[in-house]
Amino acid sequence: MFDFKSSKKFLRVIISIKSFTLVLVSAGLLYIFPVPSFSAGEDTQYAVGYAEDHLVFEQRKNPTAFIELSNLQENTSRELLVDIYYPSLETASFNQIVKSNEGNWGEYIVNYLNRTWELSLPKFILSHLKLSSFEVETGLRPVEDSKFPIVIYSHGWAGEKIFASDQLIHLAAKGYVVISVDHTGLAMFTDLPSGIILNTGSTENSTSITSVMTEMALDIEETISYYESFSSDSDIATIVKNSADFTDVSIIGHSTGGGAAVLYCELNTCRTSVLQDPFLTPFIYDAREINLRNKTAVIYSEDWYNGYLDSEELTEIEVFNTVLKIKDVEIDGYYMKDARHYDFVAFGSISPLAKYSFLKGSIEYADSLSVNNYFNSIVIGGGIPDESYSEYLVSIKK
């Protein structure tokens, strides 16, 4: 005879086991792949307003240096996406600011990693990144009757203007107008109104890395000129024009962006430069002189500082010791202990497992962010970083 009560009890047990298993799996996934949340950090004075601007330079065509690395088409006008972070006395909450019209930007990252390093990561593994939140607010009123120094950010090869947002939000909250440029074609992805432009080429696909950095510097120059000349009456341009002090400009450049920063400040007035793992060896190979005209602080990952000392090729630390240090400007060198190249971006926020990859060092994400924020703030504020701040900040002795 069929025992209905026993069957119901059995089903409840099965459902309970499945539910419990689902909870465990979900908890495990949340630990392994947490949804990143980027705050302004500690010791800040302002809330942070945010806007993304779309700039079109009709008279400048996309250069070969970027076309050969992406799906950009020849004879098309140069378009850039620019993130603006600015101080406000209003209140900011956490918001999602990275939205893709055509797909999930986490998938773009996976596609890039798989293609570049011949991995086989499933596309969905970073899909949670679309839920990332940032302690910024669109539409905030800027601080009235106040001008703040400008900080420019230039990303590296297949980087992204958003990848260092954790550092940039912190700077804006301390009283800077931050202008972060996506170098379309070099950037991992640029979601233009006309469609996604994706980086498809590594350094081996470039006929001239120096030309790439030269065009990056021109991106920066045209962006700053656009806002300074007040050639637009858009709300974003008005915020920048009214909030930014164009006589006080500093720049942060990561990797290839470090080379672009050097070139930009060679022809334009910069107060300070922060170079994070700068990619400068192409200048040496091309016999292109490196001219430093302003206070410069260089910080390397330990990977770049130590890992290539036995290389038969010219290393970045050799460039620092033989070229940069002898320049007639104030220059200081440091490295971040237990760090690799991607510890200068928010790669570690993706997962606690990231430190076991070859892209990120064993340093915890919170520690690398702390060092980056301290280093940027001190240098751009006119000071000299003190290595006693953190066990991970090490001075390169002259």
Buried (B, 14 or more C-beta within 10 A) or exposed (E): EEEEEEEEEEEEEEEEEEEEEEEEEEEEEEEEBBEBEBBBBEEBEBBBBBBBBEBEBEEBBBBBBBBBBBEBEEEEEBBBBBBBBBBBEBEBEBEEBBEBEEBBBBBBBBBBBBBBEEEEEEBEBBBBBBEBBBBBBEEBEBBEEEBBBBBBBBBBBBBBBBBBBBBBBBBBBBBBBBBBBBBBBBBBBBBBEEEBBBBBBBEEEBEBBBBBBBBBBBBBBBBBEBBBEEEBEEEBBBBBBBBBEBEBBBBBBBBBBBBBBBBBBBEBEBBBBBBBBBBBBBBBEEEBEBEBBBBBBBBBBBBBBBBBEEEEEBBBBBBBBEBBBEEEEEBBBBBBBBBBBBBBBBBBBBBBEBBEBEBBBEBBBEBBBBBBBBBBBBBBBEEEBEEEEBEBBBBBEE
